[in-house]
Amino acid sequence: MALAAAPLDMLRAEALGARLPPLVVRAERVAATVMQGVHGRRRSGQGDAFWQFRPFLQGDSAARVDWRQSAKGERLFVRETEWEAAQTVLVWRDASPSMTAEKRERVELLLLALSALLLRGGERVRLFGDATAPRRSFAGRTGLPALAQALALAGGTQGLPQPDAALPRHGRCVLFSDFYTPVEEVRRAMAALAGLPLRGHLVQVVTPGEEEPTLRGRVLVQGLEGEAPVLVANAEPVFGAGKPFRHWFAEHRTGLADAARSAGWGFLAHRTDRPPEAALLALYQALEAGR
């Protein structure tokens, strides 16, 4: 079995690698579009770039006084610099069977485009939750291609990620999935990561047919995660507007959002027929606001 598995893994990596270069290009384009609406970090801190002068306050060190600026008036001024301390953002994407090709492609696009924005802002990005993912962070101009290659080679995980001793403390993380996992399992996973502590965001990616199914007539519903197929004689009473499936879907999403809010996390829902730029901008701004 081991001899047969190795070629299959190689073929899978080659297939993923073959489509990643155009995916990286598209991710860069999406990131560039979003960057036009982002005005940079511009926060005071320990960096070298000048940010502003402010009046000297009790408790400030005399070494921080800008004497040239202070000499222009009768007050002492401190020279503040832009915040440049890079943080590590952990990213994870679900590899469960329910993540169809359409959802996987959108998840990988959002993950890479978000990473492009973060890397441009001087942050570090790291894959986690997968034993085959490299235990290192990616940074700088070469970070995105290297991250994309690692994403192609990583096997991905079925089931939510668990914390481990190698994860950085006080960081941030973003989990991409359709999140058909029971809400209580999601809640437990967030609680475990929050214990590090890690703050994070859930990004639920679904297709139009999942959020607003239009099934009619006789339908064979085939489960993607080992469930037995179910023959529905008339799909309308089950999948129509206001019917059981849509009610369950809406209730499940509300439960996910409430669980995220209770844990101090963010929640974002995205549909594959909608522009990725809007979801990326909302996610990036949420990460910046929660620094």
C-alpha positions as CSV (number, residue, x, y, z in Angstrom):
1,M,0.0,0.0,0.0
2,A,2.8,2.4,0.8
3,L,4.4,1.8,-2.7
4,A,1.0,2.7,-4.3
5,A,0.4,5.7,-2.2
6,A,3.6,7.6,-3.0
7,P,2.8,7.9,-6.8
8,L,-0.7,9.0,-6.0
9,D,0.6,11.7,-3.7
10,M,3.0,12.9,-6.3
11,L,0.3,13.0,-9.0
12,R,-1.9,15.0,-6.7
13,A,0.9,17.5,-5.9
14,E,1.7,17.8,-9.6
15,A,-2.0,18.4,-10.4
16,L,-2.4,21.0,-7.7
17,G,1.0,22.6,-8.6
18,A,0.0,22.9,-12.2
19,R,-3.0,25.1,-11.4
20,L,-1.4,27.2,-8.7
21,P,0.6,29.6,-10.8
22,P,-2.5,31.0,-12.5
23,L,-4.2,31.0,-9.1
24,V,-1.4,33.0,-7.6
25,V,-1.6,35.5,-10.4
26,R,-5.4,35.8,-9.9
27,A,-4.8,36.1,-6.1
28,E,-2.3,39.0,-6.7
29,R,-4.9,40.7,-8.9
30,V,-7.6,40.4,-6.3
31,A,-5.2,41.7,-3.6
32,A,-4.2,44.6,-5.8
33,T,-7.8,45.6,-6.3
34,V,-8.5,45.5,-2.6
35,M,-5.3,47.3,-1.8
36,Q,-6.6,50.4,-3.6
37,G,-9.3,50.7,-0.9
38,V,-6.8,50.1,2.0
39,H,-4.8,53.1,3.2
40,G,-2.0,51.2,4.9
41,R,-1.4,50.5,8.6
42,R,-0.1,53.9,9.8
43,R,0.0,53.3,13.5
44,S,2.5,54.5,16.0
45,G,4.9,52.0,17.5
46,Q,8.5,50.8,17.5
47,G,9.2,51.1,13.7
48,D,11.7,53.4,12.0
49,A,9.3,55.3,9.7
50,F,8.1,58.7,11.0
51,W,4.5,59.0,11.9
52,Q,3.8,62.1,13.9
53,F,4.8,64.5,16.6
54,R,2.8,64.6,19.8
55,P,3.1,66.6,23.0
56,F,5.4,65.1,25.7
57,L,3.4,63.3,28.4
58,Q,4.2,62.4,32.0
59,G,6.0,59.1,32.0
60,D,7.7,59.5,28.6
61,S,11.4,59.0,28.5
62,A,13.5,62.2,27.9
63,A,15.3,60.2,25.2
64,R,12.1,60.3,23.1
65,V,11.9,64.1,23.0
66,D,12.5,65.6,19.6
67,W,14.5,68.7,20.6
68,R,14.5,70.3,17.1
69,Q,10.7,70.2,16.9
70,S,10.4,71.3,20.6
71,A,12.7,74.3,20.0
72,K,10.1,75.8,17.6
73,G,7.8,76.5,20.5
74,E,7.3,76.4,24.2
75,R,6.3,72.8,24.5
76,L,8.1,69.5,24.3
77,F,7.3,67.1,21.5
78,V,7.9,63.4,21.1
79,R,8.6,61.9,17.7
80,E,6.4,58.9,17.1
81,T,7.1,56.2,14.5
82,E,4.9,54.0,12.5
83,W,3.9,50.6,13.9
84,E,6.0,48.0,12.1
85,A,6.2,45.0,14.4
86,A,5.2,42.1,12.2
87,Q,2.8,39.4,13.5
88,T,2.2,35.9,12.3
89,V,-1.3,35.1,10.8
90,L,-2.1,31.4,10.7
91,V,-4.3,30.2,7.9
92,W,-6.2,26.9,7.5
93,R,-8.4,25.5,4.8
94,D,-10.8,22.6,5.1
95,A,-10.1,19.5,3.0
96,S,-13.3,17.6,3.9
97,P,-15.1,15.8,1.0
98,S,-18.0,18.4,1.3
99,M,-15.5,21.0,0.0
100,T,-16.3,20.6,-3.7
101,A,-13.9,21.7,-6.4
102,E,-15.8,25.0,-6.7
103,K,-15.5,25.8,-3.0
104,R,-11.9,24.6,-2.8
105,E,-10.8,26.9,-5.6
106,R,-12.5,29.9,-4.0
107,V,-11.1,29.1,-0.6
108,E,-7.6,28.8,-2.0
109,L,-8.1,32.1,-3.9
110,L,-9.2,34.0,-0.8
111,L,-6.4,32.4,1.3
112,L,-3.7,33.4,-1.2
113,A,-5.1,36.9,-1.8
114,L,-5.4,37.5,1.9
115,S,-1.8,36.3,2.3
116,A,-0.7,38.6,-0.5
117,L,-2.2,41.6,1.4
118,L,-0.6,40.6,4.7
119,L,2.8,40.0,3.2
120,R,2.7,43.3,1.5
121,G,2.0,44.9,4.9
122,G,5.0,43.2,6.4
123,E,3.2,40.4,8.2
124,R,4.2,36.8,8.2
125,V,1.8,34.0,7.1
126,R,1.8,30.3,8.1
127,L,-0.2,27.3,7.2
128,F,-1.4,25.2,10.2
129,G,-3.6,22.4,11.2
130,D,-2.0,19.9,8.8
131,A,0.9,17.6,9.8
132,T,2.3,17.9,6.2
133,A,2.3,21.7,6.2
134,P,5.7,23.3,6.8
135,R,6.2,24.5,10.4
136,R,7.6,27.9,9.3
137,S,6.2,31.3,8.4
138,F,6.4,32.9,5.0
139,A,7.4,36.6,4.6
140,G,8.6,39.1,2.1
141,R,8.3,39.3,-1.7
142,T,9.0,35.6,-2.2
143,G,6.5,34.5,0.5
144,L,3.5,34.2,-1.7
145,P,4.9,31.7,-4.3
146,A,6.5,29.7,-1.5
147,L,3.2,29.6,0.4
148,A,1.3,28.6,-2.7
149,Q,3.7,25.7,-3.3
150,A,3.4,24.6,0.3
151,L,-0.4,24.8,0.0
152,A,-0.2,22.5,-3.1
153,L,1.9,20.0,-1.3
154,A,0.0,20.0,2.0
155,G,-2.6,17.3,2.2
156,G,-5.1,19.4,4.1
157,T,-7.2,18.2,7.0
158,Q,-10.7,16.8,7.5
159,G,-12.0,18.2,10.7
160,L,-11.2,21.5,12.5
161,P,-7.5,22.2,13.4
162,Q,-6.2,21.7,16.9
163,P,-3.6,23.8,18.7
164,D,-0.1,22.5,19.2
165,A,3.0,23.6,21.1
166,A,4.7,25.0,17.9
167,L,2.0,27.6,17.2
168,P,2.9,31.2,18.1
169,R,1.1,32.8,21.0
170,H,-1.0,35.9,20.9
171,G,-1.3,35.6,17.1
172,R,-4.3,35.6,14.8
173,C,-5.8,32.9,12.6
174,V,-8.3,32.5,9.8
175,L,-10.2,29.3,9.2
176,F,-11.7,28.7,5.7
177,S,-14.4,26.0,5.4
178,D,-18.1,25.4,4.5
179,F,-18.4,24.7,8.3
180,Y,-21.0,21.9,8.0
181,T,-19.5,20.7,11.2
182,P,-21.9,20.8,14.2
183,V,-21.8,24.2,15.9
184,E,-20.6,22.7,19.2
185,E,-17.5,21.2,17.5
186,V,-16.7,24.5,16.0
187,R,-17.2,26.1,19.4
188,R,-14.8,23.7,21.0
189,A,-12.1,24.2,18.3
190,M,-12.3,28.0,18.8
191,A,-12.0,27.6,22.6
192,A,-8.9,25.4,22.2
193,L,-7.2,28.0,19.9
194,A,-8.3,30.9,22.1
195,G,-6.6,29.2,25.0
196,L,-3.1,29.9,23.4
197,P,-4.5,32.7,23.1
198,L,-5.3,33.1,19.4
199,R,-7.9,35.5,18.0
200,G,-9.4,34.5,14.7
201,H,-12.1,34.6,12.0
202,L,-14.3,32.0,10.5
203,V,-14.9,32.3,6.7
204,Q,-17.8,30.2,5.5
205,V,-17.6,29.5,1.8
206,V,-20.7,28.0,0.1
207,T,-22.2,27.6,-3.3
208,P,-25.4,29.3,-4.5
209,G,-27.1,25.9,-4.6
210,E,-26.4,25.3,-1.0
211,E,-27.7,28.6,0.3
212,E,-30.6,28.8,-2.1
213,P,-31.3,25.3,-3.6
214,T,-33.6,25.1,-6.6
215,L,-34.2,21.4,-6.6
216,R,-37.5,20.1,-7.9
217,G,-39.1,16.8,-8.6
218,R,-37.5,13.4,-7.9
219,V,-33.9,13.9,-6.5
220,L,-31.3,11.5,-5.2
221,V,-29.3,13.3,-2.5
222,Q,-25.8,11.8,-2.3
223,G,-23.8,12.6,0.8
224,L,-20.1,13.6,0.3
225,E,-18.8,12.4,3.7
226,G,-19.9,8.8,3.9
227,E,-23.6,9.3,4.4
228,A,-26.0,6.9,2.7
229,P,-27.8,8.4,-0.3
230,V,-31.4,9.5,0.2
231,L,-34.1,9.4,-2.5
232,V,-36.4,12.4,-2.2
233,A,-39.6,11.8,-4.2
234,N,-40.5,15.5,-4.3
235,A,-37.6,18.0,-3.5
236,E,-39.8,21.1,-3.3
237,P,-41.2,20.4,0.2
238,V,-37.7,19.8,1.5
239,F,-35.5,22.4,-0.4
240,G,-38.0,25.1,-1.4
241,A,-38.2,28.6,0.0
242,G,-39.0,28.5,3.7
243,K,-38.7,24.7,3.8
244,P,-36.6,22.4,6.1
245,F,-33.3,22.5,4.4
246,R,-33.2,26.3,4.1
247,H,-34.4,26.7,7.6
248,W,-31.6,24.4,8.8
249,F,-29.0,26.3,6.7
250,A,-30.0,29.7,8.1
251,E,-30.2,28.4,11.7
252,H,-26.8,26.7,11.3
253,R,-25.2,29.9,10.0
254,T,-26.7,31.9,12.8
255,G,-25.3,29.4,15.3
256,L,-21.8,29.7,13.8
257,A,-21.9,33.5,13.9
258,D,-23.1,33.4,17.5
259,A,-20.4,30.9,18.5
260,A,-17.7,33.0,16.9
261,R,-19.0,36.2,18.6
262,S,-19.1,34.5,22.0
263,A,-15.4,33.5,21.6
264,G,-14.4,37.0,20.5
265,W,-13.9,35.8,16.9
266,G,-15.2,37.2,13.7
267,F,-17.5,35.5,11.2
268,L,-17.8,36.1,7.5
269,A,-20.1,34.3,5.0
270,H,-19.1,34.2,1.3
271,R,-20.8,32.7,-1.8
272,T,-18.8,31.4,-4.8
273,D,-21.0,33.4,-7.3
274,R,-20.1,36.7,-5.7
275,P,-16.9,38.8,-6.2
276,P,-14.0,37.6,-4.0
277,E,-12.8,41.3,-3.6
278,A,-15.7,42.2,-1.3
279,A,-15.1,39.3,1.1
280,L,-11.3,39.9,1.0
281,L,-11.7,43.6,1.9
282,A,-14.1,42.8,4.8
283,L,-11.8,40.1,6.1
284,Y,-8.6,42.2,5.8
285,Q,-10.2,45.2,7.5
286,A,-11.5,43.0,10.3
287,L,-8.0,41.6,10.9
288,E,-6.5,45.1,10.9
289,A,-9.2,46.4,13.3
290,G,-8.5,43.5,15.7
291,R,-4.8,43.9,15.9
